[in-house]
């Protein structure tokens, strides 16, 4: 697998699949952003709760990621 080239003009918008709310717009998902996603999913998707220590894949399965250009 080749590393992704640096694309400084590219951002990623992450939205909840459950409610459609855009949660973060970032260059890279790091721990602080993942915590925001986890907190939102715990509040939004109570009918399908996350495990106590969810794997990243469990979180990412519940969000939609789209590449967006910087304004």
N, CA, C and O atoms as a Maestro MAE file, in Angstrom:
{
 s_m_m2io_version
 :::
 2.0.0
}

f_m_ct {
 s_m_title
 :::
 protein
 m_atom[284] {
  # First column is atom index #
  i_m_mmod_type
  r_m_x_coord
  r_m_y_coord
  r_m_z_coord
  i_m_residue_number
  s_m_chain_name
  s_m_pdb_residue_name
  s_m_pdb_atom_name
  i_m_atomic_number
  :::
  1 25 0.847 -1.170 0.000 1 A "UNK " " N  " 7
  2 3 0.000 0.000 0.000 1 A "UNK " " CA " 6
  3 2 0.894 1.234 0.000 1 A "UNK " " C  " 6
  4 15 1.836 1.328 0.786 1 A "UNK " " O  " 8
  5 25 0.594 2.171 -0.879 2 A "UNK " " N  " 7
  6 3 1.368 3.401 -0.952 2 A "UNK " " CA " 6
  7 2 0.756 4.447 -0.036 2 A "UNK " " C  " 6
  8 15 -0.465 4.505 0.113 2 A "UNK " " O  " 8
  9 25 1.599 5.280 0.584 3 A "UNK " " N  " 7
  10 3 1.049 6.355 1.410 3 A "UNK " " CA " 6
  11 2 0.311 7.360 0.544 3 A "UNK " " C  " 6
  12 15 0.640 7.545 -0.628 3 A "UNK " " O  " 8
  13 25 -0.689 8.009 1.127 4 A "UNK " " N  " 7
  14 3 -1.429 9.037 0.398 4 A "UNK " " CA " 6
  15 2 -0.537 10.251 0.225 4 A "UNK " " C  " 6
  16 15 0.166 10.636 1.160 4 A "UNK " " O  " 8
  17 25 -0.549 10.861 -0.947 5 A "UNK " " N  " 7
  18 3 0.251 12.071 -1.139 5 A "UNK " " CA " 6
  19 2 -0.308 13.201 -0.285 5 A "UNK " " C  " 6
  20 15 -1.501 13.246 0.013 5 A "UNK " " O  " 8
  21 25 0.577 14.106 0.099 6 A "UNK " " N  " 7
  22 3 0.112 15.272 0.853 6 A "UNK " " CA " 6
  23 2 -0.763 16.125 -0.049 6 A "UNK " " C  " 6
  24 15 -0.370 16.486 -1.159 6 A "UNK " " O  " 8
  25 25 -1.943 16.438 0.437 7 A "UNK " " N  " 7
  26 3 -2.851 17.296 -0.315 7 A "UNK " " CA " 6
  27 2 -3.300 18.409 0.625 7 A "UNK " " C  " 6
  28 15 -4.354 18.311 1.253 7 A "UNK " " O  " 8
  29 25 -2.495 19.473 0.721 8 A "UNK " " N  " 7
  30 3 -2.770 20.527 1.688 8 A "UNK " " CA " 6
  31 2 -4.098 21.247 1.450 8 A "UNK " " C  " 6
  32 15 -4.624 21.876 2.368 8 A "UNK " " O  " 8
  33 25 -4.643 21.167 0.250 9 A "UNK " " N  " 7
  34 3 -5.902 21.842 -0.026 9 A "UNK " " CA " 6
  35 2 -7.102 20.938 0.187 9 A "UNK " " C  " 6
  36 15 -8.229 21.334 -0.111 9 A "UNK " " O  " 8
  37 25 -6.887 19.742 0.691 10 A "UNK " " N  " 7
  38 3 -7.967 18.783 0.866 10 A "UNK " " CA " 6
  39 2 -8.328 18.672 2.334 10 A "UNK " " C  " 6
  40 15 -7.460 18.512 3.192 10 A "UNK " " O  " 8
  41 25 -9.607 18.757 2.609 11 A "UNK " " N  " 7
  42 3 -10.134 18.528 3.943 11 A "UNK " " CA " 6
  43 2 -11.124 17.380 3.865 11 A "UNK " " C  " 6
  44 15 -11.622 17.049 2.790 11 A "UNK " " O  " 8
  45 25 -11.403 16.783 4.998 12 A "UNK " " N  " 7
  46 3 -12.380 15.710 5.070 12 A "UNK " " CA " 6
  47 2 -13.490 16.114 6.021 12 A "UNK " " C  " 6
  48 15 -13.243 16.499 7.164 12 A "UNK " " O  " 8
  49 25 -14.712 16.020 5.534 13 A "UNK " " N  " 7
  50 3 -15.889 16.339 6.321 13 A "UNK " " CA " 6
  51 2 -16.467 15.019 6.815 13 A "UNK " " C  " 6
  52 15 -16.730 14.114 6.023 13 A "UNK " " O  " 8
  53 25 -16.662 14.914 8.115 14 A "UNK " " N  " 7
  54 3 -17.160 13.689 8.716 14 A "UNK " " CA " 6
  55 2 -18.542 13.963 9.287 14 A "UNK " " C  " 6
  56 15 -18.712 14.836 10.138 14 A "UNK " " O  " 8
  57 25 -19.537 13.201 8.806 15 A "UNK " " N  " 7
  58 3 -20.918 13.396 9.229 15 A "UNK " " CA " 6
  59 2 -21.482 12.102 9.810 15 A "UNK " " C  " 6
  60 15 -21.080 11.004 9.423 15 A "UNK " " O  " 8
  61 25 -22.402 12.248 10.727 16 A "UNK " " N  " 7
  62 3 -23.074 11.121 11.356 16 A "UNK " " CA " 6
  63 2 -24.052 10.503 10.351 16 A "UNK " " C  " 6
  64 15 -24.849 11.221 9.747 16 A "UNK " " O  " 8
  65 25 -24.000 9.186 10.168 17 A "UNK " " N  " 7
  66 3 -24.953 8.521 9.285 17 A "UNK " " CA " 6
  67 2 -26.354 8.518 9.892 17 A "UNK " " C  " 6
  68 15 -27.348 8.478 9.167 17 A "UNK " " O  " 8
  69 25 -26.430 8.562 11.219 18 A "UNK " " N  " 7
  70 3 -27.725 8.510 11.886 18 A "UNK " " CA " 6
  71 2 -28.548 9.770 11.713 18 A "UNK " " C  " 6
  72 15 -29.732 9.698 11.385 18 A "UNK " " O  " 8
  73 25 -27.929 10.934 11.931 19 A "UNK " " N  " 7
  74 3 -28.688 12.197 11.896 19 A "UNK " " CA " 6
  75 2 -28.243 13.141 10.788 19 A "UNK " " C  " 6
  76 15 -28.924 14.129 10.509 19 A "UNK " " O  " 8
  77 25 -27.106 12.852 10.149 20 A "UNK " " N  " 7
  78 3 -26.626 13.688 9.056 20 A "UNK " " CA " 6
  79 2 -25.823 14.897 9.481 20 A "UNK " " C  " 6
  80 15 -25.341 15.644 8.629 20 A "UNK " " O  " 8
  81 25 -25.665 15.110 10.775 21 A "UNK " " N  " 7
  82 3 -24.927 16.283 11.262 21 A "UNK " " CA " 6
  83 2 -23.445 16.169 10.932 21 A "UNK " " C  " 6
  84 15 -22.828 15.127 11.152 21 A "UNK " " O  " 8
  85 25 -22.875 17.264 10.394 22 A "UNK " " N  " 7
  86 3 -21.429 17.305 10.168 22 A "UNK " " CA " 6
  87 2 -20.771 17.485 11.530 22 A "UNK " " C  " 6
  88 15 -21.072 18.434 12.255 22 A "UNK " " O  " 8
  89 25 -19.871 16.565 11.873 23 A "UNK " " N  " 7
  90 3 -19.255 16.556 13.198 23 A "UNK " " CA " 6
  91 2 -17.901 17.253 13.214 23 A "UNK " " C  " 6
  92 15 -17.602 17.998 14.148 23 A "UNK " " O  " 8
  93 25 -17.088 17.027 12.208 24 A "UNK " " N  " 7
  94 3 -15.775 17.666 12.113 24 A "UNK " " CA " 6
  95 2 -15.408 17.833 10.647 24 A "UNK " " C  " 6
  96 15 -15.861 17.078 9.787 24 A "UNK " " O  " 8
  97 25 -14.582 18.834 10.378 25 A "UNK " " N  " 7
  98 3 -13.954 19.012 9.070 25 A "UNK " " CA " 6
  99 2 -12.468 19.155 9.362 25 A "UNK " " C  " 6
  100 15 -12.037 20.117 9.998 25 A "UNK " " O  " 8
  101 25 -11.686 18.180 8.886 26 A "UNK " " N  " 7
  102 3 -10.286 18.089 9.292 26 A "UNK " " CA " 6
  103 2 -9.399 17.641 8.135 26 A "UNK " " C  " 6
  104 15 -9.879 17.114 7.131 26 A "UNK " " O  " 8
  105 25 -8.084 17.864 8.297 27 A "UNK " " N  " 7
  106 3 -7.104 17.310 7.360 27 A "UNK " " CA " 6
  107 2 -6.838 15.842 7.678 27 A "UNK " " C  " 6
  108 15 -6.706 15.014 6.777 27 A "UNK " " O  " 8
  109 25 -6.761 15.531 8.974 28 A "UNK " " N  " 7
  110 3 -6.487 14.175 9.449 28 A "UNK " " CA " 6
  111 2 -7.341 13.913 10.673 28 A "UNK " " C  " 6
  112 15 -7.577 14.816 11.475 28 A "UNK " " O  " 8
  113 25 -7.808 12.678 10.821 29 A "UNK " " N  " 7
  114 3 -8.511 12.301 12.047 29 A "UNK " " CA " 6
  115 2 -7.482 11.870 13.076 29 A "UNK " " C  " 6
  116 15 -6.735 10.913 12.874 29 A "UNK " " O  " 8
  117 25 -7.459 12.586 14.165 30 A "UNK " " N  " 7
  118 3 -6.553 12.261 15.272 30 A "UNK " " CA " 6
  119 2 -7.393 11.973 16.500 30 A "UNK " " C  " 6
  120 15 -8.620 12.055 16.446 30 A "UNK " " O  " 8
  121 25 -6.752 11.639 17.598 31 A "UNK " " N  " 7
  122 3 -7.473 11.254 18.818 31 A "UNK " " CA " 6
  123 2 -8.527 12.270 19.256 31 A "UNK " " C  " 6
  124 15 -9.637 11.860 19.594 31 A "UNK " " O  " 8
  125 25 -8.237 13.580 19.268 32 A "UNK " " N  " 7
  126 3 -9.271 14.525 19.712 32 A "UNK " " CA " 6
  127 2 -10.526 14.501 18.819 32 A "UNK " " C  " 6
  128 15 -11.648 14.584 19.318 32 A "UNK " " O  " 8
  129 25 -10.327 14.387 17.515 33 A "UNK " " N  " 7
  130 3 -11.464 14.337 16.601 33 A "UNK " " CA " 6
  131 2 -12.229 13.025 16.750 33 A "UNK " " C  " 6
  132 15 -13.458 13.008 16.680 33 A "UNK " " O  " 8
  133 25 -11.510 11.939 16.953 34 A "UNK " " N  " 7
  134 3 -12.161 10.643 17.151 34 A "UNK " " CA " 6
  135 2 -13.002 10.667 18.427 34 A "UNK " " C  " 6
  136 15 -14.075 10.066 18.477 34 A "UNK " " O  " 8
  137 25 -12.516 11.358 19.455 35 A "UNK " " N  " 7
  138 3 -13.282 11.489 20.702 35 A "UNK " " CA " 6
  139 2 -14.580 12.256 20.449 35 A "UNK " " C  " 6
  140 15 -15.612 11.918 21.029 35 A "UNK " " O  " 8
  141 25 -14.548 13.281 19.596 36 A "UNK " " N  " 7
  142 3 -15.756 14.030 19.247 36 A "UNK " " CA " 6
  143 2 -16.759 13.100 18.563 36 A "UNK " " C  " 6
  144 15 -17.949 13.121 18.879 36 A "UNK " " O  " 8
  145 25 -16.277 12.293 17.631 37 A "UNK " " N  " 7
  146 3 -17.150 11.347 16.936 37 A "UNK " " CA " 6
  147 2 -17.775 10.369 17.919 37 A "UNK " " C  " 6
  148 15 -18.982 10.129 17.888 37 A "UNK " " O  " 8
  149 25 -16.948 9.807 18.789 38 A "UNK " " N  " 7
  150 3 -17.427 8.824 19.765 38 A "UNK " " CA " 6
  151 2 -18.479 9.442 20.688 38 A "UNK " " C  " 6
  152 15 -19.512 8.826 20.949 38 A "UNK " " O  " 8
  153 25 -18.225 10.642 21.178 39 A "UNK " " N  " 7
  154 3 -19.189 11.307 22.064 39 A "UNK " " CA " 6
  155 2 -20.519 11.539 21.353 39 A "UNK " " C  " 6
  156 15 -21.582 11.300 21.925 39 A "UNK " " O  " 8
  157 25 -20.459 12.001 20.117 40 A "UNK " " N  " 7
  158 3 -21.694 12.242 19.370 40 A "UNK " " CA " 6
  159 2 -22.451 10.939 19.139 40 A "UNK " " C  " 6
  160 15 -23.663 10.877 19.342 40 A "UNK " " O  " 8
  161 25 -21.740 9.906 18.717 41 A "UNK " " N  " 7
  162 3 -22.405 8.634 18.427 41 A "UNK " " CA " 6
  163 2 -23.054 8.040 19.673 41 A "UNK " " C  " 6
  164 15 -24.122 7.434 19.586 41 A "UNK " " O  " 8
  165 25 -22.429 8.208 20.814 42 A "UNK " " N  " 7
  166 3 -23.026 7.706 22.062 42 A "UNK " " CA " 6
  167 2 -24.339 8.425 22.357 42 A "UNK " " C  " 6
  168 15 -25.284 7.806 22.845 42 A "UNK " " O  " 8
  169 25 -24.409 9.722 22.068 43 A "UNK " " N  " 7
  170 3 -25.623 10.499 22.330 43 A "UNK " " CA " 6
  171 2 -26.682 10.295 21.241 43 A "UNK " " C  " 6
  172 15 -27.877 10.271 21.534 43 A "UNK " " O  " 8
  173 25 -26.250 10.151 20.005 44 A "UNK " " N  " 7
  174 3 -27.170 10.112 18.865 44 A "UNK " " CA " 6
  175 2 -27.757 8.723 18.618 44 A "UNK " " C  " 6
  176 15 -28.936 8.601 18.285 44 A "UNK " " O  " 8
  177 25 -26.974 7.714 18.772 45 A "UNK " " N  " 7
  178 3 -27.365 6.354 18.363 45 A "UNK " " CA " 6
  179 2 -27.549 5.448 19.574 45 A "UNK " " C  " 6
  180 15 -26.914 4.399 19.676 45 A "UNK " " O  " 8
  181 25 -28.406 5.852 20.475 46 A "UNK " " N  " 7
  182 3 -28.576 5.085 21.703 46 A "UNK " " CA " 6
  183 2 -29.246 3.738 21.463 46 A "UNK " " C  " 6
  184 15 -29.122 2.838 22.293 46 A "UNK " " O  " 8
  185 25 -29.958 3.577 20.337 47 A "UNK " " N  " 7
  186 3 -30.587 2.291 20.029 47 A "UNK " " CA " 6
  187 2 -29.540 1.244 19.624 47 A "UNK " " C  " 6
  188 15 -29.789 0.044 19.731 47 A "UNK " " O  " 8
  189 25 -28.372 1.699 19.159 48 A "UNK " " N  " 7
  190 3 -27.259 0.814 18.802 48 A "UNK " " CA " 6
  191 2 -26.010 1.331 19.505 48 A "UNK " " C  " 6
  192 15 -25.147 1.932 18.866 48 A "UNK " " O  " 8
  193 25 -25.901 1.103 20.818 49 A "UNK " " N  " 7
  194 3 -24.796 1.696 21.578 49 A "UNK " " CA " 6
  195 2 -23.419 1.170 21.154 49 A "UNK " " C  " 6
  196 15 -23.259 0.016 20.757 49 A "UNK " " O  " 8
  197 25 -22.445 2.061 21.255 50 A "UNK " " N  " 7
  198 3 -21.048 1.672 21.029 50 A "UNK " " CA " 6
  199 2 -20.561 0.875 22.231 50 A "UNK " " C  " 6
  200 15 -21.041 1.093 23.344 50 A "UNK " " O  " 8
  201 25 -19.621 -0.041 22.033 51 A "UNK " " N  " 7
  202 3 -19.004 -0.713 23.176 51 A "UNK " " CA " 6
  203 2 -18.226 0.289 24.035 51 A "UNK " " C  " 6
  204 15 -17.980 1.415 23.601 51 A "UNK " " O  " 8
  205 25 -17.847 -0.106 25.226 52 A "UNK " " N  " 7
  206 3 -17.119 0.792 26.132 52 A "UNK " " CA " 6
  207 2 -15.829 1.321 25.512 52 A "UNK " " C  " 6
  208 15 -15.500 2.495 25.678 52 A "UNK " " O  " 8
  209 25 -15.110 0.481 24.814 53 A "UNK " " N  " 7
  210 3 -13.860 0.895 24.158 53 A "UNK " " CA " 6
  211 2 -13.952 0.481 22.679 53 A "UNK " " C  " 6
  212 15 -13.377 -0.531 22.278 53 A "UNK " " O  " 8
  213 25 -14.678 1.272 21.875 54 A "UNK " " N  " 7
  214 3 -14.889 0.873 20.483 54 A "UNK " " CA " 6
  215 2 -13.608 0.931 19.658 54 A "UNK " " C  " 6
  216 15 -12.747 1.786 19.868 54 A "UNK " " O  " 8
  217 25 -13.508 0.008 18.727 55 A "UNK " " N  " 7
  218 3 -12.422 0.045 17.759 55 A "UNK " " CA " 6
  219 2 -12.726 1.152 16.750 55 A "UNK " " C  " 6
  220 15 -13.885 1.522 16.558 55 A "UNK " " O  " 8
  221 25 -11.704 1.665 16.121 56 A "UNK " " N  " 7
  222 3 -11.882 2.745 15.158 56 A "UNK " " CA " 6
  223 2 -12.867 2.340 14.058 56 A "UNK " " C  " 6
  224 15 -13.678 3.153 13.614 56 A "UNK " " O  " 8
  225 25 -12.791 1.098 13.629 57 A "UNK " " N  " 7
  226 3 -13.697 0.615 12.582 57 A "UNK " " CA " 6
  227 2 -15.156 0.675 12.994 57 A "UNK " " C  " 6
  228 15 -16.028 0.931 12.164 57 A "UNK " " O  " 8
  229 25 -15.428 0.441 14.277 58 A "UNK " " N  " 7
  230 3 -16.803 0.513 14.778 58 A "UNK " " CA " 6
  231 2 -17.323 1.946 14.737 58 A "UNK " " C  " 6
  232 15 -18.506 2.177 14.484 58 A "UNK " " O  " 8
  233 25 -16.451 2.891 14.981 59 A "UNK " " N  " 7
  234 3 -16.828 4.304 14.905 59 A "UNK " " CA " 6
  235 2 -17.004 4.715 13.445 59 A "UNK " " C  " 6
  236 15 -18.006 5.333 13.085 59 A "UNK " " O  " 8
  237 25 -16.036 4.372 12.614 60 A "UNK " " N  " 7
  238 3 -16.062 4.799 11.218 60 A "UNK " " CA " 6
  239 2 -17.231 4.191 10.447 60 A "UNK " " C  " 6
  240 15 -17.685 4.777 9.464 60 A "UNK " " O  " 8
  241 25 -17.722 3.038 10.869 61 A "UNK " " N  " 7
  242 3 -18.872 2.411 10.207 61 A "UNK " " CA " 6
  243 2 -20.138 3.243 10.394 61 A "UNK " " C  " 6
  244 15 -21.106 3.068 9.654 61 A "UNK " " O  " 8
  245 25 -20.141 4.140 11.369 62 A "UNK " " N  " 7
  246 3 -21.334 4.929 11.696 62 A "UNK " " CA " 6
  247 2 -21.250 6.372 11.227 62 A "UNK " " C  " 6
  248 15 -22.132 7.179 11.523 62 A "UNK " " O  " 8
  249 25 -20.188 6.698 10.493 63 A "UNK " " N  " 7
  250 3 -20.045 8.056 9.961 63 A "UNK " " CA " 6
  251 2 -19.794 8.002 8.460 63 A "UNK " " C  " 6
  252 15 -19.414 6.968 7.911 63 A "UNK " " O  " 8
  253 25 -20.015 9.127 7.821 64 A "UNK " " N  " 7
  254 3 -19.757 9.270 6.386 64 A "UNK " " CA " 6
  255 2 -18.638 10.276 6.222 64 A "UNK " " C  " 6
  256 15 -18.690 11.362 6.800 64 A "UNK " " O  " 8
  257 25 -17.627 9.930 5.440 65 A "UNK " " N  " 7
  258 3 -16.476 10.814 5.211 65 A "UNK " " CA " 6
  259 2 -16.483 11.260 3.753 65 A "UNK " " C  " 6
  260 15 -16.601 10.441 2.841 65 A "UNK " " O  " 8
  261 25 -16.355 12.558 3.548 66 A "UNK " " N  " 7
  262 3 -16.316 13.103 2.194 66 A "UNK " " CA " 6
  263 2 -15.165 14.095 2.084 66 A "UNK " " C  " 6
  264 15 -14.951 14.913 2.979 66 A "UNK " " O  " 8
  265 25 -14.432 14.016 0.988 67 A "UNK " " N  " 7
  266 3 -13.360 14.971 0.726 67 A "UNK " " CA " 6
  267 2 -13.980 16.274 0.255 67 A "UNK " " C  " 6
  268 15 -14.881 16.281 -0.584 67 A "UNK " " O  " 8
  269 25 -13.488 17.377 0.806 68 A "UNK " " N  " 7
  270 3 -13.951 18.713 0.405 68 A "UNK " " CA " 6
  271 2 -12.749 19.585 0.161 68 A "UNK " " C  " 6
  272 15 -11.707 19.402 0.790 68 A "UNK " " O  " 8
  273 25 -12.879 20.534 -0.748 69 A "UNK " " N  " 7
  274 3 -11.796 21.479 -1.009 69 A "UNK " " CA " 6
  275 2 -11.870 22.627 -0.024 69 A "UNK " " C  " 6
  276 15 -12.948 22.992 0.445 69 A "UNK " " O  " 8
  277 25 -10.728 23.185 0.282 70 A "UNK " " N  " 7
  278 3 -10.706 24.372 1.143 70 A "UNK " " CA " 6
  279 2 -11.380 25.519 0.408 70 A "UNK " " C  " 6
  280 15 -11.319 25.619 -0.818 70 A "UNK " " O  " 8
  281 25 -12.014 26.366 1.172 71 A "UNK " " N  " 7
  282 3 -12.693 27.529 0.557 71 A "UNK " " CA " 6
  283 2 -11.679 28.561 0.100 71 A "UNK " " C  " 6
  284 15 -12.057 29.602 -0.438 71 A "UNK " " O  " 8
  :::
 }
 m_bond[283] {
  # First column is bond index #
  i_m_from
  i_m_to
  i_m_order
  :::
  1 1 2 1
  2 2 3 1
  3 3 4 2
  4 3 5 1
  5 5 6 1
  6 6 7 1
  7 7 8 2
  8 7 9 1
  9 9 10 1
  10 10 11 1
  11 11 12 2
  12 11 13 1
  13 13 14 1
  14 14 15 1
  15 15 16 2
  16 15 17 1
  17 17 18 1
  18 18 19 1
  19 19 20 2
  20 19 21 1
  21 21 22 1
  22 22 23 1
  23 23 24 2
  24 23 25 1
  25 25 26 1
  26 26 27 1
  27 27 28 2
  28 27 29 1
  29 29 30 1
  30 30 31 1
  31 31 32 2
  32 31 33 1
  33 33 34 1
  34 34 35 1
  35 35 36 2
  36 35 37 1
  37 37 38 1
  38 38 39 1
  39 39 40 2
  40 39 41 1
  41 41 42 1
  42 42 43 1
  43 43 44 2
  44 43 45 1
  45 45 46 1
  46 46 47 1
  47 47 48 2
  48 47 49 1
  49 49 50 1
  50 50 51 1
  51 51 52 2
  52 51 53 1
  53 53 54 1
  54 54 55 1
  55 55 56 2
  56 55 57 1
  57 57 58 1
  58 58 59 1
  59 59 60 2
  60 59 61 1
  61 61 62 1
  62 62 63 1
  63 63 64 2
  64 63 65 1
  65 65 66 1
  66 66 67 1
  67 67 68 2
  68 67 69 1
  69 69 70 1
  70 70 71 1
  71 71 72 2
  72 71 73 1
  73 73 74 1
  74 74 75 1
  75 75 76 2
  76 75 77 1
  77 77 78 1
  78 78 79 1
  79 79 80 2
  80 79 81 1
  81 81 82 1
  82 82 83 1
  83 83 84 2
  84 83 85 1
  85 85 86 1
  86 86 87 1
  87 87 88 2
  88 87 89 1
  89 89 90 1
  90 90 91 1
  91 91 92 2
  92 91 93 1
  93 93 94 1
  94 94 95 1
  95 95 96 2
  96 95 97 1
  97 97 98 1
  98 98 99 1
  99 99 100 2
  100 99 101 1
  101 101 102 1
  102 102 103 1
  103 103 104 2
  104 103 105 1
  105 105 106 1
  106 106 107 1
  107 107 108 2
  108 107 109 1
  109 109 110 1
  110 110 111 1
  111 111 112 2
  112 111 113 1
  113 113 114 1
  114 114 115 1
  115 115 116 2
  116 115 117 1
  117 117 118 1
  118 118 119 1
  119 119 120 2
  120 119 121 1
  121 121 122 1
  122 122 123 1
  123 123 124 2
  124 123 125 1
  125 125 126 1
  126 126 127 1
  127 127 128 2
  128 127 129 1
  129 129 130 1
  130 130 131 1
  131 131 132 2
  132 131 133 1
  133 133 134 1
  134 134 135 1
  135 135 136 2
  136 135 137 1
  137 137 138 1
  138 138 139 1
  139 139 140 2
  140 139 141 1
  141 141 142 1
  142 142 143 1
  143 143 144 2
  144 143 145 1
  145 145 146 1
  146 146 147 1
  147 147 148 2
  148 147 149 1
  149 149 150 1
  150 150 151 1
  151 151 152 2
  152 151 153 1
  153 153 154 1
  154 154 155 1
  155 155 156 2
  156 155 157 1
  157 157 158 1
  158 158 159 1
  159 159 160 2
  160 159 161 1
  161 161 162 1
  162 162 163 1
  163 163 164 2
  164 163 165 1
  165 165 166 1
  166 166 167 1
  167 167 168 2
  168 167 169 1
  169 169 170 1
  170 170 171 1
  171 171 172 2
  172 171 173 1
  173 173 174 1
  174 174 175 1
  175 175 176 2
  176 175 177 1
  177 177 178 1
  178 178 179 1
  179 179 180 2
  180 179 181 1
  181 181 182 1
  182 182 183 1
  183 183 184 2
  184 183 185 1
  185 185 186 1
  186 186 187 1
  187 187 188 2
  188 187 189 1
  189 189 190 1
  190 190 191 1
  191 191 192 2
  192 191 193 1
  193 193 194 1
  194 194 195 1
  195 195 196 2
  196 195 197 1
  197 197 198 1
  198 198 199 1
  199 199 200 2
  200 199 201 1
  201 201 202 1
  202 202 203 1
  203 203 204 2
  204 203 205 1
  205 205 206 1
  206 206 207 1
  207 207 208 2
  208 207 209 1
  209 209 210 1
  210 210 211 1
  211 211 212 2
  212 211 213 1
  213 213 214 1
  214 214 215 1
  215 215 216 2
  216 215 217 1
  217 217 218 1
  218 218 219 1
  219 219 220 2
  220 219 221 1
  221 221 222 1
  222 222 223 1
  223 223 224 2
  224 223 225 1
  225 225 226 1
  226 226 227 1
  227 227 228 2
  228 227 229 1
  229 229 230 1
  230 230 231 1
  231 231 232 2
  232 231 233 1
  233 233 234 1
  234 234 235 1
  235 235 236 2
  236 235 237 1
  237 237 238 1
  238 238 239 1
  239 239 240 2
  240 239 241 1
  241 241 242 1
  242 242 243 1
  243 243 244 2
  244 243 245 1
  245 245 246 1
  246 246 247 1
  247 247 248 2
  248 247 249 1
  249 249 250 1
  250 250 251 1
  251 251 252 2
  252 251 253 1
  253 253 254 1
  254 254 255 1
  255 255 256 2
  256 255 257 1
  257 257 258 1
  258 258 259 1
  259 259 260 2
  260 259 261 1
  261 261 262 1
  262 262 263 1
  263 263 264 2
  264 263 265 1
  265 265 266 1
  266 266 267 1
  267 267 268 2
  268 267 269 1
  269 269 270 1
  270 270 271 1
  271 271 272 2
  272 271 273 1
  273 273 274 1
  274 274 275 1
  275 275 276 2
  276 275 277 1
  277 277 278 1
  278 278 279 1
  279 279 280 2
  280 279 281 1
  281 281 282 1
  282 282 283 1
  283 283 284 2
  :::
 }
}
